Structures are given as C-alpha cells and as structure tokens.
C-alpha cells in the first residue's frame, strides 16, 4: 500500500474535476476509479482495465450487501413508476383542490400535496405542478411561487425518509465506510440519528408554510408575486429575448411543449382515484411492520440484511396491490402495468452504476490512504467542532457546480466519515453536513434536475425559478451553516429547534425591515 500523502487524493480530485467539467458524475467516478487502479498496479491501461473489472467492479457487484441494495433499488424503482403512471397522485392532489378557496389554503394545499407524494422527488413536480397550476393562476399566485413550493417538497422531503430510494442510496454509502472502520452501528440507525442534523432539508420544508402564514415574500419572489397580483407575468426574460427566441427556436419550443405535455399525460388518467396512492403505501407500511416489528424495530437495532429483505418484500406487495387496483378501476391492464413496473426497475440503472463506481472509488481511495491523509491534515489544522461547517460548505459547492446531490454524497461521504472518526468530530453531525450541503447546492443550482423539473411542472422559465428561489435557499443555507457550527460544538440533536427558531425570527425581522417594500398577500 502506498504511503498516505497528497498523491492519494489524485483519483478523488480527478473524479471531482471531471464531474464538474462534464456535469456528469458517472464520467468523473469512472475516471477516478481507473486512474486509481493505474496508481496501484502500474501505468499499463489495458492491464489496468482488466484489473479494474476483475478486482474492483465485479467484487463490488457480487458482494451480498451491495447486491441486496441494488435489488431493493430495482423494487423501489418499479413501485414508484407504477404509482406515478397510475394517476393516483394527480387524483389525490385534485381532491384537495375542492376545499381551496384562498391564497393561503392553495399554498398550504400544494405544500401538503408535495409532502404526501414523498416517495418520488422527481415525480412530485410533474404530479403536483400541473394539478395546482390552474388553481394558482385563478388565485393570482405566481408560477414562480408554485415552482418554489414543489421544489421545497421534493428532494428536501425525500432525503428525510429512510425507506425510499434516497435513504437506501445514502445508507449504502454509509455502510461501506462503517464496515471498513469497524463501527458497530447499523446503517439504518446511523441514518435515523442523522435526520435531526439535516438542517437544510428541515428549513426548506418549513419555509413554505412560514412564508404563507406570515403572508409575505422578499427578493425576486416579491416582484413575481406583485406581478401575478396585477395580472402580469414577471420574468427575467426581456421582450427582445422573447422575440429572438420566438424567431430562432420556435420548432424547439414546440417539441419541448409536446414533450412536457406527454410527461403530464403520463401522470393522469380519467379513472384514477386517490386510493391508488394511499392503499399501496398502507400495504407497504403494514408488511414492513409485520416483518420488522418482531425483530424489535423501530426501538431496537435491526440488521441491514433484515431491513432490506423486509423493505423489498413490502415494496413488492405494494406493487402487486397497485397492479390489481389499476386493473379493477380500468386504469391499466395487468400486462401494461407489468411493463411500466419493469421499465421503472430498469430506470434505476444509472443509480446502480453510480453506486457501483462510488463503492469502488471508496475502496481504491482507502488502499491509497486518502482518508488517512485527509484525517492527518485535519488533525493538524482543523478543530474537530469546525469539521461539520467546513464539510457543509464543500458539499454545497460541489453540488451547486455539478447539479447533483447524489454525486456529491458519493464523493464526500467516503472522505468525511473516516476523517470525522479520526479527529473525534461528531459523526452524525458530519454526515448530516454532507447531506445538507449536497441538498443546499442542488436546491440553489440552475442546472440541477429538480430545478428543471420544478420549473417544468409549474410552467415557468427555468431561470425565473432559479432567481426567485435563490434568496430563500441562501437564507436557509446561512442558518444551516451556523447550526452546524453549534452542532459541531454541542453534538446535540436539539440544535434543529434552534435552527427553526432562528428561521422564524429571521423571517419576522425581514418582514419588519421591508415594511411597505415587501410583498404581502391577502388570505
């Protein structure tokens, strides 16, 4: 094994650089793995390619834990695809609209609808957005505000749930490092203990009802809301740009509109009912409880193998019920539903590849001594209580630049967990800092997938969603950074209460300071 020096960071630095340059995390991770193999085994590229496949990729793929994670992700992907294409989410959101009479009720209803469809961060914008858009237009609420609401209830909600794709992905990365370090704690327990330290996620979710109840907005969102109240569309795009775009890109825009409309139609059906959402989720929870409660869950630690087996069975049972319900309601024929299910399973391929490369890069970095080197540097010049704040900033920068929170997790967790253990920093706080930083950067990035889908679902220009949401994201990001400093010192989960209190106080202060310059909405 090479000595732990700065050269051990070359594969990780290359992975990060190429991820930023190409905006493709898989390209970066693959390059990092390949270069790491060459550093370990010599500069022969043909021999290195063979060694990479034989000694790193195949062992990761055939490992029993890793195989269980990939199987579970396939089951989750199939179930989510079924729910999204059943139209149940749209029917559920539409049922809420009947009771909405005011701006306050509309925003809270959209917020609640986004939270209820927690199982799919990418499906939420395309389900909630089109359903609530006509209502928001009628009540003179801006499209930018709708995009902000559905963006705040997609990934910020999904990252807090341990039994969907986000949680399974994150836990698999945690397990890899825990196993190497010999930490006697299950990845599920680690994830649950990290939830209170996901400050940015909590603040993002809380921001919507707070602004709604306080009845004001600030920054670019205030201008958009004022324009909507006056019956105008506030956009960052100038009239000249609109004319130029209409002249040069009319065909492309028509194609994009057709694509967007097709996406919307994929989530709707005349015979769809809300039962297509809540019944499968009820079965999922019931089956999971039947399998895990006798093992002591949730009060006692359950092994990762038992948890994944229970979760896989629960998702399979829920999918089976959903296929039967869709056939009974004449939403889809059984064979058509099975086809959707299988496509959903294959849709997790990129996630599986990302995980496989992340596992391999983690092992190669460990062989080169990357974590040892970073830990030594941190011990020499970084107080242990400051590590979470530094990690939050670095994760945010990477995620903002790449537009990928999942790619950020894959790069940062293998470095942060060993470093936190080595310098005796609060481990769960540090993991929370990676997750919060990755989410903050993704939420602030104009190129992230959730930003694009949220603007698509709300039918507003992508740049307008970016510029109106950014002040809110920065507001929550600053509070999160301060919270990680406090949590790094105290290690207490109660810091989340302080963070929310500061958020409320900050909004009240901004409201008082803006006065007549702020945008205040009638209820």
Secondary structure, DSSP 8 states (H G I E B T S, - for coil): ---SSGGGGHHHHHHHHHHHHHS-HHHHHHHHHHHHHHHHH-S-HHHHHHHIIIIIIHHHHHSHHHHHHHHHHHHHHHHHHHHHHHTHHHHHHHHHHTT--SHHHHHHHHHHHHHHTTT-HHHHHHHHHHHHHHHHHHTT--HHHHHHHHHHTTHHHHTT-TTSHHHHHHHHHHHHHHHHHT--S-HHHHHHHHGGG-HHHHHHHHHHHHHHHHTEE-THHHHHHHHHHTT----SS-HHHHHHHHHHSHHHHHHHHHHHHHHHHHT--TT--THHHHHHHHHHHHHHHHHHGGGTTTTS---HHHHHHHHHHHHHHHHHHHHHHHHHTTSS-HHHHHHHHHHHHHTTHHHHHHHHHHHHHHHHHHHHTHHHHHHHHHHHH--GGGHHHHHHHHHHHHHHHHS-HHHHHHHHHHHHHHHHHHTT--HHHHHHHHHHHHHHHHHH-TTSHHHHHHHHHHTS-HHHHHHHHHHHHHHHHHHHHHHHHHHHHH--TTHHHHHHHHHHHHHHHHHHHHGGGSEE---
